[in-house]
Amino acid sequence: MTTNNVLVVTNYFPPEKGAASNRMYAMAQGLAERGMKVHVVCPLPNYPKGSVFSEYRGKLYSKTRSESLKVHRLWLWPSNSGNKLIRLISMVSFAWSLALFFIFKKTPKKVIVQYSPVFVGFTAVFFGWLFRKKIIVNVSDLWPLAGLEMGLLQKGMYYSLLEKMERFCYKKAHLILGQSNEILDHITEIGIKKELSLYRNYPQFEPPILHTKSFSGEIRIVYAGLLGVAQGMYHICQSIELPDNISLHIYGSGPEAALISALDKKNIEYHGEIARELLHKELLDYDVVFIPLVNRIYGSVPSKIFEYTRLGLPVLYFAGGEGEDIVTRYSLGWSIPVSNTQLLQKFMDVLSEESLVAYPRKDVQQQALEHFNFERQFSSFYKKLEAL
């Protein structure tokens, strides 16, 4: 294959939904638009339901192609089980398929690896190193550290193994992209001396033209995203009581979706999961976007900040860390200390139409357009990729 080819290895890709899928698709499309022939390797679509999508069911391998983008979908044993062993088997099954792909398929000289999951990232980097590829590691989460902070992992032999795999990926990379400054700081602090580059999860879609929104007397807050343990929406819904003038609307799917849909609480409504394009239109009818995490996760910056401020929605941020600094620095909305539901309740009790005046939608959108620019960031990355 010519040097104008690149291989992208990712655990998530459309038609799967979510930040990781959107990010990797935007990267692949950006490369293709610059004339590169892009090969994407990913599992058969299964996220977040934990079962292969109906149109791919029963297949061991699927390939789709356009003029400049080929997508190779490999077999895995899918699962979204809460059982750690079952989830591990699922990840290892795709890693096994990925190893066979590297062994039996001719692959491009340059390989972009989405890290995490750890086993998938390690497999791609190991075979990239074995076959003398130029390796770019795109780090979106600091696993296993994030798993430790979320209570999903404990220190021991298994954790030490994951740390060794993590460090191997960094050491064998020719370029490391990190979605936060905390990620880049962590990589430096553990003694990795590689070229590092900040590469945030900026979206790429045409921003809407905002019109003056009349106030109805009700403040409509929206959460849109994965309904998982890390986001903690079920616990939040149970813990707070919304005043009569405030309603909370929830979109998405995930492990907590059934619990949230069964909730019977005043002014909380679950709308299910809808396509991203339709969701963007729906969100324009809301006043505030809610971005929570159960605990502050070092290295994590929720991509919802960048996506939903591009729509002009001020942020109610409840996740801590570097994301809190971004919301404050660019005047994108309100920040409440992570996991402090008492302060969240107090905020809800005093939130009013006058509160919204502090963060006009057009100002929020302008800040997002100016500071969260996908094309500017991607062009910088592309120059570094060409130089490898």
C-alpha positions as CSV (number, residue, x, y, z in Angstrom):
1,M,0.0,0.0,0.0
2,T,1.2,3.5,-0.7
3,T,2.1,6.1,2.0
4,N,-1.2,7.8,1.2
5,N,-3.0,5.0,3.0
6,V,-3.8,5.0,6.7
7,L,-5.4,2.4,9.0
8,V,-7.7,3.5,11.8
9,V,-8.3,1.0,14.6
10,T,-11.3,1.8,16.9
11,N,-13.6,-0.1,19.2
12,Y,-16.5,2.3,18.2
13,F,-17.7,3.4,14.8
14,P,-21.0,4.3,13.1
15,P,-23.7,3.2,12.9
16,E,-23.0,3.0,16.6
17,K,-23.8,6.3,18.4
18,G,-21.9,8.2,21.0
19,A,-18.9,10.5,21.5
20,A,-16.2,7.9,20.6
21,S,-18.0,6.8,17.4
22,N,-18.5,10.4,16.3
23,R,-14.9,11.3,17.1
24,M,-13.4,8.5,15.1
25,Y,-15.7,9.0,12.2
26,A,-14.8,12.7,12.0
27,M,-11.1,11.8,12.0
28,A,-11.6,9.2,9.3
29,Q,-13.6,11.6,7.2
30,G,-11.1,14.4,7.7
31,L,-8.3,12.1,6.5
32,A,-10.3,11.0,3.5
33,E,-11.2,14.6,2.6
34,R,-7.4,15.4,2.4
35,G,-6.9,12.7,-0.2
36,M,-5.9,9.7,2.0
37,K,-7.3,6.2,1.5
38,V,-8.6,5.3,4.9
39,H,-9.1,1.8,6.1
40,V,-11.1,1.5,9.4
41,V,-11.0,-1.7,11.5
42,C,-13.8,-2.0,14.1
43,P,-16.1,-4.6,15.6
44,L,-19.4,-5.5,14.2
45,P,-21.7,-2.8,15.5
46,N,-23.0,-3.7,19.0
47,Y,-22.7,-0.6,21.3
48,P,-24.3,0.3,23.7
49,K,-26.9,-2.5,23.6
50,G,-24.4,-5.3,23.9
51,S,-25.8,-7.3,20.9
52,V,-24.8,-7.1,17.2
53,F,-27.1,-4.9,15.2
54,S,-29.7,-6.9,13.3
55,E,-28.3,-6.2,9.8
56,Y,-24.9,-7.6,10.8
57,R,-26.1,-10.5,12.9
58,G,-24.6,-13.9,11.9
59,K,-21.6,-12.4,10.1
60,L,-17.9,-13.1,11.0
61,Y,-16.7,-10.2,8.8
62,S,-18.2,-7.3,6.9
63,K,-16.6,-4.8,4.5
64,T,-18.1,-1.6,3.1
65,R,-16.3,0.8,0.9
66,S,-16.6,4.2,-0.7
67,E,-14.1,6.0,-2.9
68,S,-11.7,6.8,-0.1
69,L,-13.0,4.9,3.0
70,K,-13.1,1.2,3.6
71,V,-14.6,-0.2,6.8
72,H,-13.6,-3.7,7.9
73,R,-16.0,-4.9,10.7
74,L,-14.7,-7.9,12.6
75,W,-16.4,-10.6,14.7
76,L,-16.6,-10.3,18.5
77,W,-18.6,-11.8,21.3
78,P,-20.6,-8.7,22.3
79,S,-21.8,-7.9,25.8
80,N,-22.7,-4.9,28.0
81,S,-22.9,-7.1,31.1
82,G,-22.0,-5.6,34.4
83,N,-20.0,-8.8,35.1
84,K,-16.3,-7.8,34.7
85,L,-15.2,-11.3,33.4
86,I,-17.9,-11.3,30.7
87,R,-16.9,-7.8,29.6
88,L,-13.3,-8.8,29.5
89,I,-14.1,-11.9,27.4
90,S,-16.0,-9.6,25.0
91,M,-13.0,-7.2,24.6
92,V,-10.5,-10.1,24.2
93,S,-12.7,-11.6,21.5
94,F,-12.4,-8.5,19.3
95,A,-8.6,-8.2,20.2
96,W,-8.3,-11.8,18.8
97,S,-10.1,-10.9,15.6
98,L,-7.9,-7.8,15.3
99,A,-4.7,-9.9,15.7
100,L,-5.9,-12.2,12.8
101,F,-6.6,-9.1,10.7
102,F,-3.1,-7.8,11.1
103,I,-1.6,-11.3,10.4
104,F,-3.5,-12.1,7.3
105,K,-4.3,-8.7,5.7
106,K,-1.9,-6.3,4.1
107,T,-2.2,-3.1,6.1
108,P,-1.0,0.6,5.6
109,K,2.3,1.8,6.9
110,K,0.6,4.3,9.2
111,V,-1.8,3.1,11.9
112,I,-4.0,5.3,14.2
113,V,-5.1,3.4,17.3
114,Q,-7.9,4.5,19.5
115,Y,-7.0,3.8,23.1
116,S,-8.9,2.6,25.2
117,P,-10.1,-0.2,25.6
118,V,-6.7,-1.5,26.8
119,F,-6.8,-4.9,25.2
120,V,-7.8,-3.6,21.8
121,G,-5.3,-0.7,21.9
122,F,-2.5,-3.1,23.1
123,T,-3.2,-5.6,20.3
124,A,-3.2,-2.9,17.6
125,V,0.0,-1.3,18.9
126,F,1.7,-4.7,19.4
127,F,1.1,-5.8,15.8
128,G,1.8,-2.3,14.5
129,W,5.2,-2.4,16.2
130,L,5.8,-6.0,15.1
131,F,5.2,-5.1,11.5
132,R,7.2,-1.8,11.7
133,K,4.3,0.6,11.3
134,K,4.2,4.3,12.2
135,I,1.9,4.3,15.2
136,I,-0.3,7.1,16.3
137,V,-2.1,6.5,19.6
138,N,-5.2,8.5,20.3
139,V,-5.8,8.5,24.1
140,S,-9.3,9.4,25.1
141,D,-9.3,7.8,28.6
142,L,-6.6,7.0,31.1
143,W,-7.3,3.3,31.6
144,P,-6.6,1.6,33.9
145,L,-6.5,4.7,36.1
146,A,-10.0,5.8,35.2
147,G,-11.3,2.3,36.1
148,L,-9.6,2.6,39.5
149,E,-11.2,6.1,40.1
150,M,-14.6,4.8,39.1
151,G,-14.4,1.8,41.4
152,L,-14.4,-0.7,38.6
153,L,-10.9,-1.9,39.2
154,Q,-8.7,-2.5,42.2
155,K,-5.0,-2.5,42.5
156,G,-3.4,-6.0,42.1
157,M,-2.0,-8.3,39.5
158,Y,-4.6,-7.6,36.9
159,Y,-4.3,-3.8,37.4
160,S,-0.5,-4.1,37.1
161,L,-0.9,-6.0,33.9
162,L,-3.1,-3.3,32.5
163,E,-0.6,-0.6,33.5
164,K,2.2,-2.5,31.7
165,M,0.0,-2.7,28.5
166,E,-0.8,1.0,28.8
167,R,2.9,1.9,29.0
168,F,3.8,-0.4,26.1
169,C,1.3,1.5,23.9
170,Y,2.8,4.8,24.8
171,K,6.4,3.7,24.4
172,K,5.9,2.2,20.9
173,A,3.9,5.2,19.6
174,H,5.5,7.7,17.2
175,L,2.9,10.3,18.1
176,I,0.4,10.4,21.0
177,L,-2.8,12.4,20.9
178,G,-4.5,13.2,24.2
179,Q,-8.0,14.6,24.5
180,S,-7.1,16.6,27.6
181,N,-4.1,18.3,29.1
182,E,-4.4,16.0,32.1
183,I,-3.8,13.0,29.9
184,L,-0.7,14.6,28.4
185,D,0.5,15.5,31.9
186,H,0.0,11.9,33.1
187,I,1.9,10.4,30.1
188,T,4.8,12.8,30.8
189,E,4.8,12.1,34.5
190,I,5.2,8.3,34.0
191,G,8.4,9.0,32.0
192,I,7.2,8.6,28.4
193,K,9.3,10.8,26.1
194,K,7.3,11.0,22.9
195,E,5.8,13.7,20.8
196,L,2.5,14.7,22.4
197,S,-0.4,16.7,21.0
198,L,-3.6,17.9,22.5
199,Y,-6.5,16.6,20.3
200,R,-9.9,17.3,21.9
201,N,-13.2,15.8,20.9
202,Y,-14.4,18.8,18.9
203,P,-17.5,18.1,16.8
204,Q,-17.8,18.8,13.1
205,F,-21.3,19.8,12.0
206,E,-22.9,23.0,10.6
207,P,-23.9,25.2,13.6
208,P,-27.6,26.3,13.6
209,I,-28.6,29.9,13.2
210,L,-30.0,30.9,16.6
211,H,-33.2,32.8,16.9
212,T,-34.6,34.7,19.9
213,K,-36.3,32.1,22.1
214,S,-39.3,33.3,24.0
215,F,-39.5,32.2,27.7
216,S,-42.5,30.2,28.6
217,G,-42.1,30.4,32.3
218,E,-40.7,26.9,32.5
219,I,-36.9,26.3,32.4
220,R,-36.3,23.1,30.5
221,I,-33.0,21.3,31.3
222,V,-31.9,18.4,29.1
223,Y,-29.5,15.5,29.4
224,A,-28.5,13.7,26.2
225,G,-26.0,10.9,26.2
226,L,-25.1,7.5,27.6
227,L,-27.1,6.4,30.6
228,G,-24.4,4.5,32.4
229,V,-23.0,4.1,35.8
230,A,-20.3,6.8,35.3
231,Q,-23.0,9.4,34.4
232,G,-25.2,8.6,37.4
233,M,-28.4,10.0,36.0
234,Y,-30.6,7.5,37.9
235,H,-29.1,8.4,41.2
236,I,-29.4,12.2,40.4
237,C,-33.0,11.8,39.5
238,Q,-33.7,10.0,42.7
239,S,-31.8,12.5,44.8
240,I,-33.2,15.8,43.7
241,E,-36.7,17.4,43.7
242,L,-37.4,19.8,40.9
243,P,-39.3,23.1,41.6
244,D,-42.5,23.6,39.6
245,N,-40.8,26.0,37.2
246,I,-38.1,23.5,36.1
247,S,-38.3,20.2,34.1
248,L,-35.6,17.7,33.3
249,H,-35.7,15.9,30.0
250,I,-33.5,12.8,29.3
251,Y,-32.4,11.3,26.0
252,G,-30.2,8.3,25.4
253,S,-29.7,4.6,26.1
254,G,-27.5,2.5,28.3
255,P,-27.5,0.3,31.4
256,E,-29.6,2.7,33.4
257,A,-32.2,3.4,30.7
258,A,-34.8,1.0,32.0
259,L,-34.5,2.3,35.5
260,I,-34.9,5.9,34.4
261,S,-37.8,5.1,32.1
262,A,-39.6,3.5,35.0
263,L,-39.1,6.6,37.3
264,D,-42.3,8.3,38.4
265,K,-41.0,11.7,39.6
266,K,-42.4,15.2,39.1
267,N,-41.1,17.1,36.1
268,I,-38.7,14.4,34.9
269,E,-39.3,12.9,31.5
270,Y,-37.5,10.2,29.5
271,H,-37.6,10.5,25.7
272,G,-35.6,7.4,24.7
273,E,-32.8,7.4,22.1
274,I,-33.0,9.3,18.8
275,A,-30.6,9.9,15.9
276,R,-28.0,12.6,16.4
277,E,-29.3,14.9,13.6
278,L,-32.8,14.8,15.1
279,L,-31.5,15.3,18.6
280,H,-29.7,18.5,17.6
281,K,-33.0,19.9,16.3
282,E,-34.8,18.8,19.5
283,L,-32.1,20.4,21.8
284,L,-32.8,23.8,20.4
285,D,-36.0,23.8,22.3
286,Y,-34.3,23.5,25.7
287,D,-32.7,26.1,27.9
288,V,-29.8,24.4,29.6
289,V,-27.8,21.2,29.0
290,F,-26.9,19.1,32.0
291,I,-23.4,17.3,32.0
292,P,-22.8,15.1,35.1
293,L,-20.4,12.4,36.2
294,V,-20.7,10.4,39.5
295,N,-17.0,11.1,40.3
296,R,-14.3,13.3,38.9
297,I,-12.3,11.2,36.5
298,Y,-8.7,12.4,35.9
299,G,-8.1,13.0,32.2
300,S,-11.7,13.0,31.2
301,V,-13.3,16.0,29.5
302,P,-16.9,15.2,28.4
303,S,-17.3,15.9,24.7
304,K,-20.8,17.1,25.4
305,I,-19.3,20.4,26.4
306,F,-18.0,21.0,22.8
307,E,-21.0,19.6,21.0
308,Y,-23.9,21.2,22.8
309,T,-22.3,24.6,23.3
310,R,-22.0,24.6,19.5
311,L,-25.8,24.5,19.5
312,G,-25.8,27.5,21.8
313,L,-26.9,25.7,25.0
314,P,-25.5,27.0,28.3
315,V,-24.0,24.2,30.4
316,L,-24.9,23.0,33.9
317,Y,-21.7,21.2,34.6
318,F,-21.6,18.6,37.4
319,A,-18.5,16.6,36.6
320,G,-15.4,18.3,37.9
321,G,-11.8,18.2,36.5
322,E,-10.5,19.9,33.4
323,G,-14.0,20.2,32.0
324,E,-15.0,22.5,34.9
325,D,-12.1,24.8,34.0
326,I,-13.2,25.0,30.4
327,V,-16.8,25.9,31.3
328,T,-15.5,28.6,33.6
329,R,-12.8,30.0,31.4
330,Y,-15.1,30.4,28.4
331,S,-18.2,31.5,30.3
332,L,-20.3,28.6,29.0
333,G,-22.5,28.2,32.1
334,W,-22.5,27.0,35.7
335,S,-20.3,24.6,37.5
336,I,-21.3,22.7,40.6
337,P,-18.8,20.5,42.6
338,V,-19.0,16.9,41.3
339,S,-21.2,14.5,43.3
340,N,-22.5,17.3,45.6
341,T,-26.2,16.7,45.1
342,Q,-27.1,19.1,48.0
343,L,-25.5,22.0,46.1
344,L,-27.2,20.8,42.9
345,Q,-30.5,20.9,44.7
346,K,-29.8,24.4,46.0
347,F,-29.0,25.5,42.4
348,M,-32.3,24.1,41.1
349,D,-34.2,25.8,43.8
350,V,-33.0,29.3,42.8
351,L,-32.6,28.8,39.0
352,S,-34.8,31.4,37.2
353,E,-35.2,33.2,33.9
354,E,-32.9,35.9,35.3
355,S,-30.2,33.3,35.8
356,L,-30.3,32.4,32.0
357,V,-29.6,36.0,31.1
358,A,-26.0,35.6,32.3
359,Y,-25.3,33.1,29.5
360,P,-27.0,34.2,26.2
361,R,-27.2,31.4,23.7
362,K,-25.5,33.4,20.9
363,D,-22.6,34.2,23.2
364,V,-22.2,30.6,24.2
365,Q,-22.3,29.5,20.6
366,Q,-19.8,32.1,19.6
367,Q,-17.3,31.0,22.3
368,A,-17.7,27.4,21.1
369,L,-17.1,28.3,17.4
370,E,-14.1,30.4,18.3
371,H,-12.3,28.1,20.7
372,F,-13.5,24.6,19.8
373,N,-12.5,24.5,16.1
374,F,-12.3,21.1,14.5
375,E,-10.7,22.1,11.3
376,R,-7.9,24.1,12.9
377,Q,-7.1,21.3,15.3
378,F,-7.3,18.6,12.6
379,S,-5.0,20.6,10.2
380,S,-2.3,20.7,12.9
381,F,-2.7,16.9,13.5
382,Y,-2.6,16.2,9.8
383,K,0.7,18.0,9.3
384,K,2.2,15.8,12.1
385,L,0.8,12.7,10.5
386,E,2.3,13.6,7.1
387,A,5.7,14.2,8.7
388,L,5.9,10.6,10.1
